[in-house]
Amino acid sequence: MSERKVLNKYYPPDFDPAKIPKLRLPKDCQYVVRLMAPFNMRCKTCGEYIYKGKKFSARKETVQNEVYLGLPIFRFYIKCTWCLAEITFKTDPKNMDYTMEHGATRNFQVEKLLEEEKRMQKEREEEELNNPMKVLENRTKDSKLEMEVLESLQELKELNQRQANMDFEAMLKQHKGLEEEQRRKEQEEDEQEMKAILEQAQSCQLLVDSDSDEELAKSHLNSRAQTKPMDILQEEHQPQSKKLRTESWERSMGKLSTKAQLAGVVALRRKKKPD
């Protein structure tokens, strides 16, 4: 069992490592690696938050023409968990960190800023420890920065005083007046458009009415032309012939009696009651 854990290998006496073929790969070759998100980020495409430590199957490649003190810089490609948009970030050996490159934004981290500030303060103290000229330079820089801050504060105060002297109520009234005038102009334009539309509709209606009157007159003339004059004479003489026929019938056969006249002629026969 102990033999399987032996690290030494047997090399024959005629072994030549130069004869082993080398694997030639392109410089920008990519490898699939498993990694975790080095910082909190937010996707630019969908706005999804990706927290630090989330695992991804990423593609890794060596950045060309970028080296820091002989150390290569690597680029990683990952995909957003929600929209599958591509996100890239690189290694930053100078600051012992990672830098966001494309596809997302790094979230604000207070700890990183505090660490960076502490590191800068420590470097400054080390520089000033045995270099009095550096101390003088730093002091002049600090005084210059303080003067710039005071000047900016003075400008802000003057700007606030100018705004305090302004009459905001008059500005609001002027703005309201301009708005009312613009509304009135828009209303007048709308009314003119409505009038033009109504006039156009009325003219179209008049044209349609005139066309319908002409059609009615034509149809009336056509009906007159279709009817014959003999038909009109027959219609006028038809009721007179009916009256003559009824009079001749009454003379020959007698007038038909009504129900009231027949009531006195017809007698009802009643049944006799037994004694």
C-alpha positions in Angstrom: 0.0 0.0 0.0 2.9 2.4 0.6 4.2 2.0 -2.9 1.2 3.9 -4.5 2.1 7.0 -2.5 5.7 7.1 -3.8 6.5 10.5 -5.4 9.7 9.4 -7.1 9.4 8.0 -10.6 11.7 5.7 -12.5 13.6 7.2 -15.5 15.4 4.8 -17.8 19.0 5.5 -18.6 18.2 6.4 -22.2 15.5 9.0 -21.3 15.7 12.3 -23.2 13.2 15.0 -22.2 14.0 17.0 -25.4 12.3 14.3 -27.4 9.0 14.8 -25.7 6.7 16.9 -28.0 5.6 20.2 -26.5 2.0 21.2 -26.6 1.7 24.4 -28.7 -1.3 26.5 -27.9 -2.2 30.1 -29.0 -1.3 32.9 -26.6 -5.0 34.0 -26.2 -6.2 30.5 -25.5 -9.1 30.3 -23.0 -9.7 27.8 -20.3 -12.9 27.0 -18.4 -12.3 27.4 -14.6 -14.5 27.4 -11.6 -14.3 30.6 -9.5 -16.3 32.8 -7.1 -17.2 36.5 -7.6 -14.4 38.6 -6.0 -16.7 41.5 -5.1 -20.3 42.6 -5.1 -21.5 43.8 -8.5 -24.6 44.9 -10.3 -25.4 43.9 -13.9 -25.8 46.9 -16.3 -28.2 45.1 -18.6 -30.9 43.9 -16.2 -29.9 45.4 -12.8 -29.4 42.1 -11.1 -27.2 42.1 -7.9 -24.4 39.5 -7.8 -23.0 39.1 -4.3 -19.5 38.3 -3.4 -18.7 34.6 -3.2 -21.2 33.4 -5.8 -19.8 30.6 -7.9 -19.5 30.7 -11.7 -18.1 28.5 -14.5 -15.9 31.2 -16.1 -13.6 31.5 -19.1 -10.0 32.5 -18.3 -7.5 34.0 -20.6 -4.1 35.9 -20.4 -4.3 39.6 -21.2 -1.9 40.4 -24.0 0.7 43.3 -23.6 -0.2 43.8 -19.9 2.3 42.7 -17.2 3.0 44.0 -13.7 6.6 43.3 -12.5 6.7 40.1 -14.6 3.4 38.9 -13.3 0.8 38.1 -16.0 -2.7 39.7 -15.8 -5.7 37.4 -16.3 -9.2 38.2 -17.6 -12.3 36.3 -16.6 -15.6 36.1 -18.4 -18.8 35.2 -16.5 -22.5 35.5 -17.3 -25.3 37.2 -15.3 -27.5 34.8 -13.5 -30.7 36.5 -14.7 -30.2 37.8 -18.2 -27.0 35.9 -19.2 -25.2 39.1 -20.2 -21.4 38.7 -20.4 -19.4 40.3 -17.5 -15.6 40.7 -17.5 -13.1 41.6 -14.9 -9.3 41.4 -14.6 -6.8 40.7 -11.9 -5.0 43.7 -10.3 -1.7 42.5 -8.7 -0.6 46.1 -8.0 -3.4 46.7 -5.5 -3.9 43.0 -4.7 -7.5 43.2 -6.0 -9.7 42.8 -9.1 -10.9 45.5 -11.5 -14.2 45.6 -13.2 -13.9 45.9 -17.0 -17.2 45.4 -18.8 -20.9 44.4 -18.2 -21.4 45.4 -14.6 -20.6 48.0 -12.0 -18.8 47.4 -8.7 -20.9 48.3 -5.6 -19.6 50.8 -3.1 -17.4 49.2 -0.4 -16.5 51.3 2.6 -13.9 48.8 3.9 -11.9 49.0 0.7 -11.8 52.8 0.9 -10.7 52.7 4.5 -8.0 50.2 3.8 -6.7 52.3 0.9 -6.7 55.5 3.1 -4.8 53.7 5.8 -2.3 52.4 3.3 -1.7 55.9 1.9 -1.3 57.3 5.3 1.2 54.6 6.2 3.2 55.2 3.0 3.3 59.0 3.7 4.5 58.5 7.3 7.3 56.2 6.0 8.4 58.7 3.4 8.4 61.6 5.9 10.3 59.6 8.5 13.8 60.3 7.1 13.1 63.0 4.5 12.5 66.5 5.8 12.0 67.9 2.3 9.1 65.5 1.8 7.5 66.8 5.0 7.7 70.3 3.6 6.2 69.3 0.3 3.3 67.5 2.0 2.6 70.5 4.2 2.6 72.9 1.2 0.2 70.5 -0.6 -2.1 70.4 2.4 -2.1 74.2 2.8 -2.9 74.6 -0.9 -5.7 72.1 -0.7 -7.1 73.9 2.3 -7.1 77.2 0.5 -8.9 75.7 -2.4 -11.6 74.3 -0.1 -12.0 77.7 1.6 -12.4 79.4 -1.8 -15.0 76.9 -2.9 -16.9 77.4 0.3 -16.8 81.2 -0.2 -18.1 80.8 -3.7 -21.0 78.7 -2.4 -21.8 81.3 0.2 -21.9 84.1 -2.4 -24.1 82.0 -4.6 -26.5 81.3 -1.8 -26.7 85.1 -1.0 -27.5 85.8 -4.7 -30.3 83.3 -4.6 -31.6 84.7 -1.4 -32.1 88.1 -2.9 -34.1 86.7 -5.8 -37.9 87.1 -5.7 -39.2 83.6 -6.3 -42.8 84.6 -6.1 -42.4 87.0 -9.1 -40.6 84.3 -11.0 -43.5 81.9 -10.3 -46.0 84.5 -11.4 -44.1 85.1 -14.6 -43.9 81.4 -15.3 -47.6 81.0 -14.6 -48.4 83.9 -17.0 -46.4 82.3 -19.7 -48.1 79.0 -19.2 -51.6 80.6 -19.3 -50.7 82.5 -22.5 -49.5 79.2 -24.1 -52.7 77.5 -23.0 -54.8 80.3 -24.5 -52.9 80.1 -27.8 -53.4 76.3 -27.9 -57.1 76.7 -27.2 -57.5 79.3 -29.9 -55.7 77.0 -32.4 -58.0 74.1 -31.4 -61.1 76.3 -31.9 -59.9 77.4 -35.3 -59.3 73.8 -36.3 -62.8 72.8 -35.0 -64.4 75.6 -37.0 -62.6 74.6 -40.2 -63.6 70.9 -39.7 -67.3 72.0 -39.1 -67.3 74.2 -42.2 -65.9 71.3 -44.2 -68.5 68.9 -42.9 -71.4 71.4 -43.6 -70.2 71.9 -47.2 -70.0 68.1 -47.7 -73.5 67.8 -46.2 -74.9 70.4 -48.6 -73.4 68.7 -51.5 -74.9 65.4 -50.4 -78.4 67.0 -49.9 -78.3 68.6 -53.4 -77.4 65.2 -54.9 -80.3 63.5 -53.0 -82.8 66.2 -54.2 -81.8 65.7 -57.8 -82.1 61.9 -57.4 -85.6 62.3 -55.9 -86.7 64.5 -58.8 -85.4 62.0 -61.3 -87.1 59.1 -59.6 -90.4 61.0 -59.5 -90.1 61.8 -63.2 -89.3 58.2 -63.9 -92.4 57.0 -62.0 -94.6 59.5 -63.9 -93.1 58.3 -67.2 -93.8 54.7 -66.2 -97.5 55.3 -65.4 -99.9 55.4 -68.3 -102.6 58.1 -68.7 -105.3 55.5 -69.2 -104.5 54.1 -65.8 -105.2 57.4 -64.2 -108.6 57.7 -65.9 -109.6 54.2 -64.9 -108.7 55.0 -61.2 -110.8 58.2 -61.4 -113.9 56.5 -62.9 -113.8 53.4 -60.8 -115.6 54.7 -57.6 -118.5 56.2 -59.7 -119.1 52.8 -61.5 -119.2 51.1 -58.0 -121.9 53.6 -56.8 -124.0 53.1 -59.9 -124.0 49.3 -59.4 -125.1 49.6 -55.8 -128.0 51.9 -56.7 -129.3 49.6 -59.5 -129.1 46.6 -57.1 -131.2 48.5 -54.4 -133.8 49.4 -57.0 -134.3 45.9 -58.3 -133.8 43.8 -55.1 -134.4 46.3 -52.4 -132.2 47.7 -49.8 -130.6 45.4 -47.3 -132.2 45.8 -43.9 -130.1 46.5 -40.9 -130.1 44.6 -37.6 -132.2 47.3 -35.8 -135.0 47.2 -38.4 -135.2 43.3 -38.3 -135.6 43.4 -34.6 -139.3 44.3 -34.8 -140.2 41.8 -37.5 -138.7 38.7 -35.9 -140.4 37.5 -32.7 -138.9 35.1 -30.3 -140.8 32.0 -29.4 -141.1 31.3 -25.7 -141.6 28.0 -24.0 -144.8 27.5 -22.0 -144.5 26.7 -18.4 -146.4 23.6 -17.2 -149.4 24.2 -14.9 
